[in-house]
Structure formats: structure tokens, C-alpha cells
Amino acid sequence: MAGQEKLTQLRARRIALAAQGFAARRPAGRVERRHLLRLAGQIGLFQIDSVNVAQRAQYMPAFSRLGAYDTAVLDRAQSRRPRALFEYWAHEASLLPVEMEPLLRWRMERAREGRGIYSGLATFGRERRAAIDAVLREVARNGPLTAADIDGHRGASGWWEWSEPKRALEWLFWAGLVTTHSRGANFERLYDLPERVLPPHIMARPTPSPADAQRKLMEIAAKAHGVATASDLRDYFRLAPDDAHPRVDELVEEGVLIPVTVKGWAKQAYLHRDARLPRKVDARALLAPFDPLIWERSRAERLFDFRYRIEIYTPAEKRVYGYYVFPFVLGERIVARVDLKADRQGGALQVQSAFAEDNAPPETAAELYRELALMAGWLGLDRTEIRDRGNLAPQLKVAAFV
């Protein structure tokens, strides 16, 4: 397209880092609720994941951008009044600002029709509606409840198979007829009716048309990216191509998105009209595998020349870097990656491997150790233990004694 602005990879990277909150300084004092909610509004969501090898995914983006904070503040924002966050399917299961709930009602309505959900759950919704209605009545009478609070929660083959009440609750959750009240000690959801969880002013808001809601979601994704392809934008909230691509054209016509070219990118890119281009980014951050800066792996390669794959499901002997690997951002680049595990009984943050990227500057080990020490303290661990695996491990051990 003639006349488009051309961005270098470095400019695109700076735009992306700024859009994701890495160009701002961390708060000088205590991280408060307002800081967390401002960040949630900026990046749109915190992805939830049950893996707790080092720290659960939903807590990490705030640590990566704001530094050490009391995770109870985030918990209270989603589980106590005045609630500011709610849980629903976005990129995956996610915590989102409550103001976004109306934007996802179209997805809930489709789920009630068996669209956009797992095929087995859709079949269950059609064939077992009486059971679903019975579970909904139980939640209405006695909620908040876990699946285990409802009789018959054990599956026919034991704990590894979803029971009928569990499947009913999952269908109801997709359909927006129940929502997460809070999470229990073992991370299990407590379900309740939306009208007893979400703020009344949110429930009273009119439901936008699917097209209007999808356009707004794409705009939120564009602000969170700064610059991105259409595929990047639709992936942020997992929109189908038929829902997302027309919205891109509409946002271009409105002037919200500006078509640009990025050197090295094969596909058309779009710049959000309010995107910041800092002269320099001086970040230092450990990124969880499900951080929105890197969760779209092809985009991470385009921005940072960084190939990243999570190896949880790879057999141990075939893993290249480790089980649960955190990329490390220093300045404007991803310069290293570390496989981390929190040994809570032993009081140590274990660095099971540490690898430097080809572009890693000499200060990488020292700066990485500072961030690891900060993370260990945040997790309530006394020390950092560094194993021998990885080309950066020897330098990291030295940095621990400097």
C-alpha cells in the first residue's frame, strides 16, 4: 500500500514494549490497587493458568511491570467488593476489568447455542439441559459453590474425569449464567450468579451488538499491542477470522488503526493511533510463559528475533531449555531465559537452567540475578539456588557472590 509509514524492527519493538507497560518506571513505593487496575486497563487482561511451579500466571504480569507487590491486592480486586476484575474466557481463562463484561456477552450468548465452545461441552449442553438447570438452581440457592460441593462430583472413572456437575458448571460459566465468585485454597473455582458477583452498574449496562463489541475488543487489543498484524490482534481475545477481520477494516476507516509496514514482517501491520514511541526503553523483567508480550510466539520472533516454545508437555529428555522457562527482558531486548521453580519447603528459588541469547550484553548475568533476587523475595523465599545447566549459569553464580 503506497504511502504507508515504514517502521524498523527496533521502532516496532519499542512501541510494543511501551504499549505493554515496560517503558514506565516501576512505582517507587508500595504497589497499590490503583497501580494494578491501571495495568489491567492498559493490557486488557491477565491470563490465568493452574501451573504453580514458580508463580501462577495471573500474578506475573504485574510483577514483571510493577515489581514486587502483595498478590492479595489482586485477589481482593476479583473476589471482594468493590470488584474490579472478573473471570471469563478471553485469550484463555483470564481476569479482565469488569467494564469489559458487556463486550463478552455475545460470546456467552453463542455458548448457550453451542457455538464457540468445546464440542463435547456443546453436546453436553444439548443433551443434559435438565442436569444443567438443576445445578444452576443449586448455585442460586446455596452459592457460592465449588463442583465438589454438589453431590455426585466424582467422575465415573475417578478424579481425572469431569463429573456431570463439573461439566454443567463449565457450560454455565461459558454461557455467562454463573461466574467465578473467588478461588479456593486449591485454586478451585467457587461459582455464583453474575448478579451476586458483578457490580450492579455493570449488569445494568446495555449489551452491545456483536460487531460493536468485537470492534471494541480489537481496539483494546490494538492499544495493548501498539503495532501488530491482524492475526496478532484477533489472537489477543481469540476472535474468529470472520469476526475480527471486518473490524480491522472498520477501525482503519475510523482512523483508530493506521496501516504501516514493519521491516522484516511479511504481513500488513497496523499502528494504534495513540501508540507511544519512546526514544529508549530501559526494562528489566522476567516474563511468565503466558505474558501477553510473548504469548503469540510468532510475534515474539518478529519483534525480538526470539524463538520461544513452552516445554511443559515435552518429555524431559527432549527439552532444550527446561520445564517452565521465563524469558528475561533487559533494556529493549530479550537476552536470556531461565527455568525456574519455587521450592517453598526449602525456601529457595531454584534456577534449574540459565541460557544467554546471542545478543546478550556483558551485564546480563548481574542484571538477571538482581531480578531473580527480587522475585525470590516477592515469593517469600530466602535465597536463590543456581544449577549448572546452561551457558549463562557460571556467570550467574558469580553474580550471586558479587
C-alpha positions as CSV (number, residue, x, y, z in Angstrom):
1,M,0.0,0.0,0.0
2,A,1.7,3.2,-1.2
3,G,2.4,6.0,1.2
4,Q,2.5,3.9,4.4
5,E,4.8,4.7,7.2
6,K,7.7,2.3,7.5
7,L,8.9,1.1,10.9
8,T,12.1,-0.6,11.6
9,Q,12.0,-3.7,13.9
10,L,13.6,-1.6,16.7
11,R,10.9,1.0,16.5
12,A,8.2,-1.6,16.4
13,R,9.8,-3.3,19.4
14,R,9.8,0.0,21.4
15,I,6.2,0.6,20.5
16,A,5.2,-2.8,21.7
17,L,7.2,-2.6,24.9
18,A,5.6,0.8,25.7
19,A,2.1,-0.5,24.9
20,Q,2.6,-3.4,27.3
21,G,3.8,-1.1,30.2
22,F,7.5,-1.8,30.1
23,A,8.6,1.8,29.2
24,A,7.3,3.2,32.5
25,R,9.2,3.2,35.8
26,R,8.1,0.9,38.5
27,P,6.4,2.6,41.4
28,A,8.9,3.9,43.9
29,G,6.9,2.9,46.9
30,R,4.3,0.3,47.6
31,V,2.3,-1.1,44.7
32,E,-1.3,-0.4,45.3
33,R,-4.7,-1.4,43.9
34,R,-4.7,1.6,41.6
35,H,-1.4,0.5,40.0
36,L,-2.8,-3.0,39.3
37,L,-6.0,-1.7,37.9
38,R,-4.3,0.8,35.7
39,L,-2.1,-2.0,34.3
40,A,-5.2,-4.2,33.8
41,G,-6.8,-1.5,31.8
42,Q,-3.7,-1.0,29.8
43,I,-3.0,-4.6,28.7
44,G,-6.7,-5.7,28.9
45,L,-6.4,-9.0,30.8
46,F,-4.3,-11.3,33.0
47,Q,-4.2,-14.8,31.7
48,I,-5.0,-17.5,34.3
49,D,-3.1,-20.8,34.4
50,S,-3.1,-23.5,37.1
51,V,0.6,-24.3,36.8
52,N,2.3,-23.2,40.0
53,V,5.9,-24.3,39.5
54,A,7.2,-20.8,40.3
55,Q,4.2,-18.5,40.4
56,R,0.7,-18.7,38.9
57,A,0.5,-16.9,35.5
58,Q,-2.1,-14.3,36.5
59,Y,0.2,-12.8,39.1
60,M,3.3,-12.5,37.0
61,P,2.5,-9.6,34.5
62,A,2.1,-7.2,37.4
63,F,5.4,-8.3,38.9
64,S,7.1,-8.1,35.6
65,R,6.0,-4.5,35.1
66,L,5.5,-3.1,38.6
67,G,7.9,-5.1,40.7
68,A,7.2,-6.9,44.0
69,Y,3.6,-6.5,45.3
70,D,1.1,-8.1,47.6
71,T,-0.8,-10.6,45.5
72,A,-3.7,-10.4,48.0
73,V,-4.4,-7.0,46.4
74,L,-5.1,-8.7,43.1
75,D,-7.1,-11.4,44.8
76,R,-9.3,-8.8,46.5
77,A,-9.9,-7.0,43.3
78,Q,-11.5,-10.1,41.8
79,S,-13.2,-11.5,44.9
80,R,-14.3,-8.7,47.2
81,R,-16.4,-5.6,46.8
82,P,-15.9,-3.3,45.1
83,R,-15.0,-5.9,42.5
84,A,-12.8,-4.5,39.7
85,L,-11.9,-7.7,37.9
86,F,-13.9,-10.7,36.8
87,E,-13.0,-14.1,35.2
88,Y,-14.1,-15.3,31.8
89,W,-12.7,-16.8,28.5
90,A,-10.7,-14.1,26.7
91,H,-7.3,-15.1,25.4
92,E,-7.8,-18.2,27.5
93,A,-9.3,-18.2,31.0
94,S,-8.5,-14.6,32.1
95,L,-9.0,-11.9,34.6
96,L,-10.5,-8.8,33.0
97,P,-11.7,-5.4,34.1
98,V,-15.4,-5.6,35.0
99,E,-16.1,-2.9,32.5
100,M,-15.3,-5.4,29.7
101,E,-18.1,-7.8,30.7
102,P,-20.7,-6.4,28.3
103,L,-18.1,-6.8,25.5
104,L,-18.1,-10.6,26.0
105,R,-21.9,-11.2,26.3
106,W,-22.0,-12.1,22.6
107,R,-19.6,-14.9,23.3
108,M,-21.8,-16.1,26.2
109,E,-24.9,-16.0,24.0
110,R,-23.1,-18.1,21.4
111,A,-22.0,-20.6,24.1
112,R,-25.7,-21.1,25.0
113,E,-26.3,-22.0,21.4
114,G,-23.3,-24.5,21.5
115,R,-21.1,-22.2,19.4
116,G,-17.5,-21.3,20.1
117,I,-17.1,-23.9,22.9
118,Y,-15.6,-27.4,23.1
119,S,-17.6,-29.8,21.0
120,G,-18.1,-32.2,23.9
121,L,-19.4,-29.4,26.1
122,A,-21.7,-28.3,23.4
123,T,-23.1,-31.8,23.1
124,F,-23.5,-31.9,26.9
125,G,-25.4,-28.6,26.8
126,R,-27.9,-30.0,24.3
127,E,-28.4,-33.4,25.8
128,R,-28.2,-32.8,29.6
129,R,-30.1,-29.5,29.9
130,A,-32.1,-30.8,32.8
131,A,-28.9,-31.6,34.8
132,I,-27.6,-28.1,33.9
133,D,-30.7,-26.4,35.1
134,A,-30.6,-28.4,38.4
135,V,-27.0,-27.3,39.0
136,L,-28.0,-23.7,38.3
137,R,-30.8,-23.9,40.8
138,E,-28.4,-25.3,43.4
139,V,-26.0,-22.4,42.8
140,A,-28.9,-20.0,43.1
141,R,-30.0,-21.5,46.4
142,N,-26.6,-22.1,48.0
143,G,-23.8,-20.3,46.1
144,P,-21.0,-19.7,46.0
145,L,-20.2,-23.4,45.5
146,T,-17.4,-25.5,44.0
147,A,-18.1,-28.5,41.9
148,A,-17.1,-30.7,44.9
149,D,-19.9,-29.1,46.9
150,I,-22.5,-30.6,44.6
151,D,-23.4,-34.3,45.1
152,G,-22.0,-36.7,42.6
153,H,-18.9,-34.7,41.9
154,R,-16.7,-37.7,41.4
155,G,-16.5,-38.8,37.8
156,A,-17.2,-42.3,36.7
157,S,-13.5,-43.1,36.2
158,G,-12.3,-41.1,39.3
159,W,-11.0,-37.7,39.8
160,W,-9.4,-37.3,36.4
161,E,-12.8,-37.3,34.6
162,W,-15.1,-34.3,34.7
163,S,-18.2,-35.2,36.7
164,E,-21.7,-34.2,35.5
165,P,-21.9,-31.2,37.9
166,K,-18.5,-30.1,36.9
167,R,-19.4,-30.2,33.2
168,A,-22.7,-28.4,34.0
169,L,-20.8,-25.6,35.8
170,E,-18.3,-25.3,32.9
171,W,-21.2,-25.0,30.5
172,L,-22.9,-22.4,32.7
173,F,-19.7,-20.5,33.0
174,W,-19.2,-20.3,29.3
175,A,-22.8,-19.3,28.9
176,G,-22.4,-16.5,31.4
177,L,-25.1,-17.9,33.7
178,V,-22.7,-18.4,36.5
179,T,-19.4,-16.7,37.1
180,T,-16.4,-17.0,39.4
181,H,-17.0,-15.7,42.9
182,S,-13.5,-16.4,44.0
183,R,-10.9,-19.2,44.0
184,G,-10.3,-21.6,46.9
185,A,-7.1,-22.6,48.6
186,N,-6.5,-25.3,46.0
187,F,-7.3,-22.9,43.1
188,E,-10.8,-24.4,42.5
189,R,-13.4,-22.0,41.3
190,L,-16.3,-21.0,43.6
191,Y,-19.3,-20.3,41.3
192,D,-22.1,-17.9,41.9
193,L,-24.7,-16.0,39.9
194,P,-23.4,-13.0,38.0
195,E,-25.9,-10.6,39.6
196,R,-24.4,-11.5,43.1
197,V,-20.8,-11.0,41.9
198,L,-20.6,-8.3,39.3
199,P,-21.3,-4.7,40.3
200,P,-24.9,-3.6,39.6
201,H,-23.9,-0.8,37.3
202,I,-22.1,-3.3,35.1
203,M,-25.0,-5.6,35.0
204,A,-27.3,-2.7,34.1
205,R,-25.2,-1.7,31.0
206,P,-26.8,-2.4,27.7
207,T,-25.5,-5.3,25.6
208,P,-23.7,-4.0,22.5
209,S,-24.2,-5.8,19.2
210,P,-21.6,-8.5,18.4
211,A,-20.0,-6.3,15.8
212,D,-19.7,-3.3,18.1
213,A,-18.3,-5.5,20.9
214,Q,-15.8,-7.2,18.7
215,R,-14.7,-3.9,17.3
216,K,-14.0,-2.6,20.8
217,L,-12.1,-5.8,21.7
218,M,-10.0,-5.3,18.6
219,E,-9.3,-1.7,19.6
220,I,-8.3,-2.8,23.1
221,A,-6.0,-5.4,21.6
222,A,-4.5,-2.8,19.3
223,K,-3.8,-0.5,22.2
224,A,-2.2,-3.3,24.1
225,H,0.0,-4.2,21.1
226,G,0.9,-0.8,19.9
227,V,1.7,-2.3,16.5
228,A,0.5,-5.6,15.2
229,T,-0.8,-7.7,12.3
230,A,-4.5,-8.5,12.0
231,S,-3.7,-12.1,13.2
232,D,-2.0,-10.7,16.3
233,L,-5.0,-8.5,17.1
234,R,-7.6,-11.2,16.7
235,D,-5.5,-13.7,18.8
236,Y,-5.5,-11.4,21.8
237,F,-9.1,-12.2,22.6
238,R,-9.3,-15.3,20.4
239,L,-11.7,-13.9,17.9
240,A,-12.6,-15.9,14.8
241,P,-11.3,-14.5,11.5
242,D,-14.9,-13.8,10.3
243,D,-15.5,-11.7,13.4
244,A,-12.1,-10.0,13.5
245,H,-11.1,-9.1,10.0
246,P,-14.1,-6.9,9.1
247,R,-13.4,-5.0,12.4
248,V,-9.9,-4.2,11.3
249,D,-11.2,-2.5,8.1
250,E,-13.7,-0.6,10.1
251,L,-11.1,0.6,12.6
252,V,-8.8,1.7,9.7
253,E,-11.7,3.7,8.3
254,E,-12.3,5.3,11.6
255,G,-8.7,6.3,11.9
256,V,-8.1,4.1,15.0
257,L,-5.7,1.9,13.2
258,I,-3.1,3.2,10.8
259,P,-1.7,0.7,8.2
260,V,2.1,0.6,8.4
261,T,4.9,-1.7,7.2
262,V,7.4,-3.2,9.5
263,K,10.8,-4.2,8.2
264,G,11.0,-8.0,8.1
265,W,7.3,-8.6,8.6
266,A,5.7,-10.4,5.7
267,K,2.1,-9.3,6.7
268,Q,0.4,-5.9,6.8
269,A,0.8,-4.2,10.2
270,Y,-1.4,-1.7,12.0
271,L,-0.3,1.0,14.4
272,H,-2.8,2.2,17.0
273,R,-3.3,6.0,16.6
274,D,-2.4,6.6,20.3
275,A,0.7,4.3,20.3
276,R,3.8,5.8,22.1
277,L,7.2,5.6,20.5
278,P,9.7,6.1,23.3
279,R,13.3,7.1,22.3
280,K,14.6,4.3,24.5
281,V,13.2,1.5,26.7
282,D,15.1,0.5,29.8
283,A,13.2,-2.5,31.1
284,R,14.3,-5.4,33.3
285,A,11.8,-8.1,33.6
286,L,11.2,-11.8,33.9
287,L,8.3,-12.9,31.7
288,A,6.0,-15.8,32.5
289,P,5.3,-18.1,29.5
290,F,1.7,-16.7,29.3
291,D,2.7,-13.0,29.4
292,P,0.8,-11.1,26.6
293,L,4.1,-9.6,25.3
294,I,5.2,-13.1,24.2
295,W,2.2,-15.5,24.2
296,E,1.8,-15.2,20.4
297,R,5.1,-16.9,19.6
298,S,5.4,-15.8,16.0
299,R,5.1,-12.2,17.1
300,A,7.8,-12.6,19.7
301,E,10.1,-13.8,16.9
302,R,9.2,-10.9,14.6
303,L,9.8,-8.4,17.4
304,F,12.7,-9.8,19.3
305,D,14.3,-12.5,17.0
306,F,13.5,-14.8,19.9
307,R,12.1,-18.3,19.3
308,Y,10.2,-19.5,22.3
309,R,8.2,-22.6,23.0
310,I,6.9,-23.8,26.3
311,E,8.2,-27.3,27.0
312,I,5.9,-28.5,29.8
313,Y,4.4,-31.2,27.6
314,T,7.8,-32.2,26.1
315,P,9.4,-35.3,27.5
316,A,12.1,-34.3,30.0
317,E,14.9,-35.8,27.9
318,K,13.8,-33.8,24.8
319,R,13.6,-30.4,26.5
320,V,16.0,-27.8,25.2
321,Y,15.7,-25.2,27.9
322,G,13.6,-26.6,30.7
323,Y,10.1,-27.2,32.1
324,Y,8.8,-23.7,32.9
325,V,11.1,-21.1,31.3
326,F,10.9,-17.4,31.8
327,P,12.4,-15.1,29.1
328,F,14.4,-12.2,30.5
329,V,14.0,-8.7,29.1
330,L,16.9,-6.3,29.5
331,G,16.7,-2.8,28.0
332,E,14.9,-3.4,24.7
333,R,15.8,-7.0,24.0
334,I,15.1,-10.5,25.3
335,V,18.6,-11.5,26.3
336,A,18.3,-14.7,28.3
337,R,15.9,-17.4,29.6
338,V,15.8,-19.3,32.9
339,D,13.9,-22.4,34.0
340,L,12.5,-21.5,37.5
341,K,11.0,-23.5,40.3
342,A,9.9,-22.3,43.7
343,D,11.0,-24.7,46.4
344,R,8.6,-23.5,49.0
345,Q,9.5,-26.0,51.6
346,G,13.2,-25.4,51.2
347,G,12.8,-21.6,50.9
348,A,14.7,-21.3,47.6
349,L,14.0,-20.1,44.1
350,Q,15.7,-22.7,42.0
351,V,17.3,-21.7,38.7
352,Q,17.3,-25.1,37.0
353,S,18.9,-23.7,33.9
354,A,20.1,-20.3,32.6
355,F,20.8,-19.6,28.9
356,A,22.0,-16.4,27.3
357,E,20.9,-15.3,23.9
358,D,23.4,-14.5,21.2
359,N,22.8,-10.8,21.7
360,A,23.2,-10.8,25.5
361,P,25.3,-7.9,26.8
362,P,28.1,-8.4,29.4
363,E,25.9,-7.2,32.2
364,T,23.2,-9.8,31.6
365,A,24.1,-12.1,34.5
366,A,24.3,-9.3,37.0
367,E,21.0,-7.8,36.0
368,L,19.3,-11.1,35.8
369,Y,20.5,-12.1,39.3
370,R,19.0,-8.8,40.6
371,E,15.7,-9.6,39.1
372,L,15.8,-13.2,40.4
373,A,16.6,-12.0,43.9
374,L,13.6,-9.6,43.7
375,M,11.4,-12.4,42.6
376,A,12.6,-14.7,45.4
377,G,11.8,-12.1,48.0
378,W,8.4,-11.5,46.4
379,L,7.7,-15.2,46.7
380,G,8.7,-15.2,50.3
381,L,11.8,-17.4,49.6
382,D,15.1,-16.9,51.4
383,R,17.6,-17.5,48.7
384,T,18.3,-18.3,45.0
385,E,19.9,-21.6,44.1
386,I,21.6,-21.8,40.7
387,R,22.1,-25.1,39.0
388,D,24.9,-25.8,36.5
389,R,22.8,-26.2,33.4
390,G,23.0,-23.6,30.6
391,N,25.7,-21.3,29.1
392,L,24.8,-18.4,31.5
393,A,24.8,-20.5,34.7
394,P,28.5,-20.0,35.5
395,Q,28.3,-16.2,35.2
396,L,25.0,-16.1,37.1
397,K,26.7,-18.0,40.0
398,V,29.5,-15.4,40.0
399,A,26.9,-12.6,40.0
400,A,25.3,-14.1,43.1
401,F,28.5,-13.5,45.1
402,V,29.3,-10.0,43.9
